[in-house]
C-alpha cells in the first residue's frame, strides 16, 4: 500500500426508483438529492476522488454539474431493483483499474438516500479504518429505536413466534428494555472498506466491522414521500451541522415586515390564454388572496414586483388591494429602492419568485423562497422551496408558514 493511502468515494445512483420516482435527482431542500453525497465526498480531506456509478444519462449530467466524475455508465444488468451493492462496486473498481490503471486502497460508499450527513463524518470514518488495519470495513450506525428482541415473525400456521432469543433471559419480548442487549441500526450515511476486502473476501463488509456512531438527529430513511418531507424539514429547520452542496439555506427571519411577490409563475401557473383579439387571461388561486389578507392583518406589508406590464396584473392586484410595480427590468436594483422607500431592513424582508430574473433579489432579503415548479437554478439559490407550484396556492402556503412562526399575541 502506498505511504499515503488512496481513497475513492463512490456514490451509487441508478435511474430506477419505485417508491419515489427519480429519487436520486429530485430536489431536496433546493438541490438534487445526489448532490449531498457528492458534496460529502468533495469536502472530505481524506478523499482523493469522487465518482458516481449510474446507468442514467441525466443523473450523470447532474453529478458532473456538482463536481463528481462519471467515467462510465453502469451496465443495465447492474442497475436492477434487486441488484446488491457488491457487484456494482466491483464493476467500478475493475473498470477504473482496467481503463485508468487506478487502484485505490480504501473505498467510501456514500448513499444518496442519507442526505443529512454530519460535517467531518467521512474523514472520521476513513481515519478510523486506517487506524485499524486488522478490520475489514467500517459502517455508520446509531442506537436502534426499535428493539428486535421484542419483534415477532408469523409461522406457516399463522401464529407468532419470537424473532430472537437472548441467553439467560426468558421471554425477552416481555423483559424491560434495560435488560436487553444494545443494538444498532446501520444508517446508510457511510461505509468505508479496504479494496482488498472486495477482491479477497468477495464482500464490501468482510468479517471484522468497525462502528462509527452517528447522532440520531441525522437519521433519514427516504422510502416514501412522507419520509422525504420529514427529512427535508429536518434539513431546513433543525440546526444540524451537516454537509451542504452549496450555500446553506437561511432560516426564516424572526421578524418579517415586508413580503415581495413576483406575479407570473407565482400568482399564476406561468401560462396565459390568448383569444383571437390578443386579449390575455390567466388563472389565479383564491386561497392566495386569503393568505395575503392574513399577512396584511398581521401588520406585514405585501407588494408585487413584476417584469411584465399587463392589465391582468393590475386588475388582480387592485382586487387584492396590493401595491404593484410593473415593467421592472432590473428587479434587484428596484427591490433595493423599495426597501429604502419602506425603510425595511433587508433581513426583515421575504421574496417569493420562480424564474432566473428573480435571482438578483434573493441576496437582498432575509429569506428567499421559490415555488415548487420554479426554475432549477432558482430552487438551488432559494432558502426554502414551497410544496405548492405557482398559481396553485403557493402564496397561501408561504403566508401560513410566516404566520405560524409569529409569536402569539400576549
N, C-alpha and C positions, 0 to 999 in steps of 0.2 A: 504494500500500500504506500502511496506517495506520502511524503512528510506532511503536506497539507492535504487532508482528505478532500476529494472532490464530492460535492453534494449536489444532487439533482432533485428538483421538486417537480412532480408530475401532477397535473390536475386532470382527472378523468372526467370527460363530459360528452356523453353520447347524445345524439339528437332526439331519440325517442324518450317519452316520459308519459306515463298513463295517468297518474294522479293529478299532476299539474302540467298540462301541455306546454312544451318548450320551456320547461322549468329553468334550465341552465342559463338561458339568456333573458328570462323575464326580469323586468326591472324590480329591484329590491331596494327600497329607500333611495331611489334615484339612479342606481347603477345596475347593470346586468348582474344576476346572481353570481356568475362565474368570476366577475371582476374582484370579488372579495378574496377568493382563494388565490387568484393571480397576485393580488397586492400583498398578501401574506408571504408569498414566496419572494417577490421582488424586494420587499422591505426587510427581509431577514439577512443578517450579516453573514451567516454561515452557508447560505445557499448560493451556488455559482450560476445555475441555470434554472429557468422555469419554462417548462413546456406543457402544452395542452394536448392530450390524446383524445381526438374526436373523429367521428365519422361524418361530421356535418360541416358543410362549407360556410354557412352563416355563423355558426359557433366559432369556427376557425378565424373568420374575419374579425369578429368582435374580440376574440382572445388576442389577436395581433394588435388591435387598436389599444388594448390595455397593457401592452408591453410583453406579452408572453410569446414564446416561439411555438410555431406549429410546423415542424419539419416534415410531417407526413400526415396523411389521413388514415385513420384506423380502418382496417378491413371490416366489411359489414358483418361478417360472422362473429366478430368480437364486439359487436355493439347491440346484442340482443337483450331482451328483458331479463333472461336468466344467465347472462354471461357473468361469471365471477371475476373478481379483481385480478387474480393471479395471471391468467393468460394475457390480459390487457397490459400489465406491467412488464411481463416477459417479452411481449412483442416490442414494446417501446425500447427496452434495453438492447434487444438483439438488433433492432433497426439502427439505433444510434451507433452500436459497435460496428456493424457491417458497412454503413454508409458514411460515417464520420470518424470512425476509429475512436469514438468517445466512450469511455468506460468509467462511470462514477463509482466511488467507494460506498457512498451512502445515498439512499433514495428516500424522499419525503413524499408521502401521499397527502394531498390537500383536496378533500372532497368539497365540491361546490355547495353541497347541502348543509354545510356548517358555516354560515357566513359570520356568526358572532364569535370571532376568534380573538382572544386577548393579544394585545401587542406583546411581542417578545416570546410568544409561545413556541414558535418554530425554532428559534435559536436555542431556547431551553431544551427542547426535545432533542435536537441534533447534538448539543453538547453533552447531554445526559447519556446518550447512546455511545458517543465517542469515549466517554469516561468509563464505560463498562463493555470492553471488547468481548467479554465472555457471553454477553447477551446476544440474542438473535434479532430482536426488534424492540421497539417502544410503542406504546399505544396510549393516547389520551383517554382518561377515564374520570368519572365523578361518582360519588356515592349514589347508589340507585334509590330512587324514591319508592319503587315497588319491590317488595321482598319476595324473591322466588320461592322461599320456603313456605309461603302462605298461598302459593299458586297450585292449581289443580289441572288435571287433564281428564278427558272423558274416555272411558274404555268402550269396547265394542258393544257392551250391553247397555250403554247409556248412563253408567254410574260414574261418579267422580272418584279419582284416585290422586293421592298427593303427587305432585311433580317431583319433589325432592325429599330426602330424609337427612337427618342430622345425627351423627353419632352421639349417643349419650342424652339425647333429648327426644322423649316420646311425644308424638303428635306435635311437631314443630309448628304446624299451622294454627295451633291453639296456644303457643308459647308467646310470652312478651317479646317484642322485637329486640329488646336489650340483650336477651339471652342468645339470640341467633347470630351467626357469623355476619360480619360486614361484607356486603357485596358491592360490586362496582359495575357501572354501565359504561360501555365504550361510546364515547360521544361523537366520534366521526371528525373531530377537529383536526386530528393529526395522527398519522402513523409514520414511524421512521424505522428503516430496516437497512441492514447491510445488503449490498448487491450479492454477496456470497450466499446470503440466506435464500435468495431467489433461485440461484443456479445449483447450489449444493444440497438444499433441503426441499426444493420444489415448493416453496411457500413464501408468502410475504411476512409471515409471523414467526415461524420456527417453533422452538421448544421453550426457550428462555425469554420471557417477555417482561420488559420494564414498564412500570406505570408512570404516567405523568398526570398529576391531578389537575383538573380544571374546575374553576369556580362554577357551581351550579347556575349562577346568574347568566352564564353564557350558553346555557342549554338551548338547542333548537333542533327540531326534527321535522323537516319540511316535506310531509307526505300529503297534506290536504290544504285546501285554501285557508281553512281556519288556522292551521299551523303557520302558514305564511303570514297572515295578518298579525298573529300574536308575536312572531319573531320580528317582523318589521316594526311593530310598536315598541318592542324592547330596544331595537337599534336606535330609533328616533327619540324615545322619551326616557330611557334609562341612562344614567351616567356611566356607561360602560367604556372602559379603556380598551377599545377594540380597533382592529385594523380597518382602515377605510381606503377605498380605491382612489379617492381624491380628497377634496376639501370636506372636512367633517361638517354635516348639516348643523346649523344653529338651532337651538330650541326656540319655541315661541317666546317672544319678549314678555316679561311680566306685566308690562303696561303697553297698551295699544291705543293710540289716539287717532290714527288715520289708516283706512283701508283703501288702496287704489286698485281698480279693476280694469283690465283690458275688456274690450267688448266682443269682437269677433272671435269665436272659439272659446269664449268664457261664458258670456250670456247666451251664446248660440252654439250649435254643433259645428260651426265653421262652414255650413252650407248656405246657399242663397237660392231662392226661387225667383226666376225672372220670367215675366209674361211677355207677350208679343210687343207690348208698348215700351218695354225696358224697365217696367216697374218692378222693384225688388221687394221680396218678403223673406222674413226669417222666422224661426220658431224659438221661443224662449220658455223658460220653466217658471211656473207661478211660485213654486217654493222658494226660488231665488229672491223674489220680491219680498216675501215674508222675512227671509233671513236678513235682507238689507234693512228692513224696517226695525227688526230686533236689534241690529247693531246701532242704528241711529237712536233708538230709545235708550240704549245703554250709554249714550254720550260719545259714540265713536263716529267720527266723520267718514263718509264714504263718497268717493269720487270716481269717475270713469275717464280713462285716458285711451283714446282710440286714434290709430293712424288713418282710419278711413273718414271720409266726410259723406254722411249718408243720412237722409231724413229718417230712416228706420231707427238709427242710433238715437237721434234727437227725440223721436217720439217715445221710445221705450224709457229713456232716462227722464223725460218730462213726466211721464206717468208715475214713475217711482220717486219723483222729487229729488233727482240726483244731479249734482253739477257734472257736466260733461265737457271734455276738451277734445275736439276732433281735428283731424288733419295734422296730427303731431308726427313729424318725421323723425326727430331725434328725441325719443322718449326719455332717455337718461337725462339729458340736459333739461327737458321740460319738467321732469319729476323733481329735479333739484330745485328748480324755481318754485314749484308747488310747495315743497317742504319749507322753503323760506317764506313764501306767502302766508302759509297757515301757521308758521312758527312751530313746526313739529320736528323734533329731532329725528333723524333717520332711524335710530334704533327703536323708535316707538311707532314705526310705520310698517305696514304689510303690503306686499304687491302680489297680485294673482294674475298670471299670464299663461300663454300657451305656445308662443312661437318665438323664433330667434330674435325678432325685433324687440321683444320684452327683456332680453338678457341684460342690456345696459342698466336696467332698473334694479336688478337683483342686488348688486353690491351696495346700493344706496339705502336699502331698507333693513330693518332688523330681522325680517322673516320673509323669504322669497318662496312663493308657493306656485305649484303648477297643477293644472287639471290633469285628470288621468290619461287623456289622449293627447297630451302635449307633445311637441317635437322632442325626440330623444335627447337632443342637446340641452333643451330646456329642463327636462327631467333631471339630467345629471347635474345641472347647475343649481337646482332648487334645493331649499332646505326641507321641503315637505311636498310630497305628491299626493293629491287627493285621490279618493277611490272613485269619485264620480267624474265622468267626462264633461266637457263644456256643453252647455245647453241642456243638461240632464241633472241639475241640482248641485253642481259643483260649488256655486256661491253659497247656497244654503248650508252645505257641508262645512265650508270654511267658517261661516258665521256661527254655526253650532259649536265648532271647535273653540273659537275665540271666547264665546260667551260661557262655555262650560269651564274654561280656565280662569275666568274672572272671579275674584273673591266675592262671596255673598255679602249683600248689604247688611251693615250692622243694625 
